[in-house]
């Protein structure tokens, strides 16, 4: 196993001087620890919300980055989690490590993100992974979504909420952590033990996964709405609740060809994890927010034997610094180890609405600008 990990990492990195180098095992360890800290912050906000600490509509500090889009919700939980995650990672690794967070550029967060942080754990995987080739910091990017499923958090659909911390090397999702701050779909436990009430799923692509914290107990949610097998026959295909034609018709086309039914999952990470765990045959989304939505889930999906491509069957390349500005509009299709990914992609490719959508996206990419990723 160690030899496999060594070969995987060696293929993706450039060896540099030890003074500038990173090791994958301690880097992943710190990402898992930081992910857990993010979950703690989200749980604190939810506990304050239940106890009506802030009161009224300000219970979660809700605001919108886009006043016309409910999916652009931003809360006190997003900010607290990002501050805890990125602040601690930056304190651990210094400014040379490229970290990209969904809430980068928020002035309030920039001011708060200058505190003192307890050192992150470096040794969680030293026995499992051991020593690996050294990583050139310039080839590594950490992508952080402090609260994937913010709208669902605001609406109280806590089972959809996740913390995503992914590691990309040379533009490829390699490792990461998915944090479930509410593994049972609700706030449980004592506030004196918040750290152990979350579930953290970590993984190294093509190698394997593990968990820390509370035992992973996925199911019956989010599928508890679809237990009626006559009304919602398997296989299940997960999407969001977007009414746009490209989503509606693509799922209807797959169901028409293979049977089954559509189930609604909130959050990009939650959809992909559902595919990884075999809860659904596949998850489909026509666009997503950015690389922070996919990096950790893709790495863990691959570690579980699954696969993620864009809707057109191409590898996800949004992690590259020169990715097209509208790369996120290629969407994704995620399948677990038990699904035929190529067959589903082929079914999509034969639909006229997908063909038209592909043409539109490619035209915009040709005319568009390069997506600039923050290094702060």
N, C-alpha and C positions, 0 to 999 in steps of 0.2 A: 504493500500500500504506500509506504513511504517513497519507494522508487517511482511509483505512478505519479505521486504529487510532485516529486522533483522534476520529472520529465514535463509535466503539464506547465509548471511555472517557468522552467527553463526555456520553453518554447515561446513564452510571452514577454520575457524581460531582457533587459540589457544589464550585464554586471558592471557595477561601478565601484568606486573606492568605498571601503567600509564606513568612513566618516559620513558619507552621503547616503548610505544604503538603508533600505527597509527590509525586514523579513516578513514574509506573508503570515506566519503563525502569530507573532505578536500584534501585527496590524489587525488581523481578523479578531483577535482577542479583545483589543481595545474597541473595535466597532461593536462587538456584542455587548460589552460593558456599557458603552455609550448609549446603545439602543435601549438597554434596560433602564438607564437613567432617564431617557426620554419618556418611557412608559410611566415611570414614577411621577413625572411632572404632569402628565395627562390625567392620571388617576387623582392627583391632588386637586386639579381644577374641577374634575367631576365631583369629588367629595365636597369641595367648597360650594359647588352648584347645588348639590342636594341639601346642604346645610344652609343654603341661602345666604352665604357670606357676603356676596356682592349685591344681591337683591335684584328683583325685577328683570328687565330685558338685558341688563348688564351682567347677568350671571356668568357668562363665558366671555365677555368682552367682544361680542360679535361685531365684525365689520366686513365689508366686501371690497375686494380689490377691483372688481367690476360691478358697478351698481345694478347692471342688467343681467347678471349671471349668478344664480344661486350657488353654482358650483365653485365660485371664487371666494367662498366664505373663509374668513380668517378669524381665529379666536385666541384668547389668552393661552389656551393649551398649545396651539401651534408655536407661538412665540416662546413659551417657557421650555417646550421640548427641544426646539432648535437651539436655543441658547445653551441648554444643558449638553446636547450632543456635540454641536460644533465647537462650543467653548472648550469642552474637555478634550476633544480630539486635537484642537489647535494647541492647547496647553501641553499636550503630550508630545506632539510631533513637530510643532513649529510651523512657521509660515511657508516653508518650501513644499509642504504637502498640499496638493490642490484639493480643496473641499468645496463642493457646490451644493447649496441648500435651496429648497424651494422658496423659502422666505428671505433669501439674500436681498439686500437693498432696503429692508425695512429700517427706518431711522431709529425707531425705539429699540429695536433689537440690536442695532450696531452699538448703541450706547451701553446696553445691558451686557453685551457679550464681551466684557472686559474684566470679569470677576476672577476669583481664585477657585481652583477646582482640585478636588482630590485626584491623585494619580489614578489613571485607568489600569485595569488588570492587563498584564502583558503575557501571562504564563498559562492561560486557560487551555492552550492546545499544544504546548511544547512536547507533551508525550505522544499526542496523536499525529501531529504533523512533523514535529522536529525541525531540523535545520533545512532550509530551502535556499535556492539561489537568491542572491541579493537583488532587490528591486531598485531600479532607477526612479527616484521620486517624480521625475518629470513624466514618466510613463503611467503614473498612478493617479486616478481621480476617485475621491470618495463622494458618492451622491447620497444626499440626505433628504428624505421627505419626513418631516417631524411628526406630521399627522395626516396620513393618507386616509381620506374619508372624513374630511372636516364637516361637510354638509350633513353627513350621517351622524356625526358627533353632536352637532347642534340639534338635530331632530331626535336624538336619543336612541338611534339605532347603533348601539355601541358594538355589536358583534362585527360590524364592518370596519372598525377603526384599527389602523396599524401604524407602526413606526418602521420606516424603511431606511436601512443604512447599507449601501452597496459599494463594492470595490470593483472598479474597472481598471484593467491593465491594457494599454495600447488599444483602447477603444472597444474592449470586450468585457462583458460582465463575468467576473471570475469567482467572486465570493460575496457574502453578505449576511445580514441579519434582518429578520422580520420580527418585530415585537407586537404582541397582542396584549394591550393594556387591560382588556376586558375579555379574557379567554372564555368565559361562560356567557358573554353577552350582557353582563351587568356588573356593577361595582360590588365586589365582595371583599371580605377580609377586614383586617384591622389596619388602621392607618399607621400603626407602628411597624408594620411589616409590608409596606407597599412594594418593596423590591422583589419579594418572593411571590407576589400575587399576580404578576404578569408571566406570560409564556414567551420565551425568545426562541425562535427557530433559526438556526444558523446553517450555512452550507458552503461547500467548496465545489464548484462546477465539475461534474463528471467524477467526483470522488465520493461524496456522501454528506449527510446532514446529521444534526442532533438538536437537542433542546436543553434549555435550562429554565429554572423557575417552576411555575405551576405546570402540572401535567397537561399535555396537549389533549384537549377533548373536543375536537371538531365534530359537529353533529349533535342533535338534529338540526341546529341552525347552520346556515341560513335556510336550509331546505325544509324547515318545519312548516313553511307555508305550502309546500308542494308534496306532502306525504300521501295525498290522494293519487294513487298510481293510475286510476282511470282518467282523472282530469289532467294530471301532469305525468304522462308516461315517460319512463327513461328511454333513451339516454337524455340527460339534461344539458342544455347549452346556456352558459351564463353570459349575460350582458348587463349593462346598466339600464336605467329607465329612460334613456334618450329616445324621443319619438322620431328622429331624423330618418328619412326613407332608406338610406344606405344601410343602417343598422336593422331596421324592421324587415326589409326585404331580404337581406342576406341570411338572417336567422330563419325566416320563413322558408327560404330556398333550401337550406340545409335540412330543416325538419321535413320538408316535402320529399327530399331525396332519401334520408336515412331514418325518418321517424323521430320520435322523442318530443320534447317540449322545452320552452324557454323559461329560465328562472332568472330572477333579478338579484344581482349582487351589487353592493356598493363598494367603491374604492378599487383602483386598478390592482393594487397588491392583493387585495382580498379575492378578486376574480382569478388571478394567476395562482394563488395558493390553493384555491378550490380545485383547479385543474391538477396541480401537483399532487394533492392529496386524494385525487380520484373521486371527489364529490360530484364533479361534472365531467362530461366528455371533452368539452373545450370551453374556453372563454374567449369572447370576441369583443373588440372595442375599435371603433373607427378612428378615434384619436384620443390622445392622452396629454397630460400637462407637460411632461418633460422627462429627461433621463432619470430623475430621482424617483419617478413612478415605477420604473421597470428594472433598474439595475439589480437591486437586492432580490426581488422576486424571480427575475430570470436566472440568476445564479443558483438560487435554491431549487427552482423548477428543473434546471439541468442536472443538479446534484441528485434529484429524485428520479432521474431518467426521462424527464419530459423535454418539451421543445417549445421554443418561442420564435416566431418570425413575424414580419409585418403581414398585412392582409394579403399581400401579393406573393408571399412565399420567400421573400428575401430576408437575410439575417438583419437583426436590429443593429443599426449603426449610429444611433443618436448619441452614443457615448463619446464619439470622436469630437475633437475640438473644432473641426471644420465641417461638422454635420450641417446639412441644409436647414435653413431657418424654419421650414414647415415640416421637418422630418417627422414630428409627432403626428402629423395628419396621415401618415401611412398606416396608423393603427397597429393592432397586433392580433394574432390568434395564438392562444396558449393551449397545449395539450399535454396530458399526463402520459405516463409510460404505457397505459393500456389503450390509447387512442391512435388512430391512423392519421397523423398530421398531414401527410402529403395528400391523402384522399380528400380531406376537408378543404385544404387550400385549392385543390383542383376543382372541387365543387363551387367554391367561391369564384374562381377565375372564369368559370363558364357563365356567370350571371352578368347580364348586360349592365346592371347598376354598378357592379364592382368594376367592370371594364371602363365605364364612364368616370367613375370615381378615381381610378388609377390614372387615367389620362389627365384629369384635372390636377391631381397632386403632382404629377410629373411636369406638367406645364408650369405650375407655380414654383417648383424647385428650380427649373431652368431659368425662370425670371427672377427668383428670389435672391436673398442675401444669405451669407453664412451665419449660422447660429453662434453667437459669441457667448461662451460660458465663463462665468465669473471665477476668479481665482481666489476670492476672499471667503 
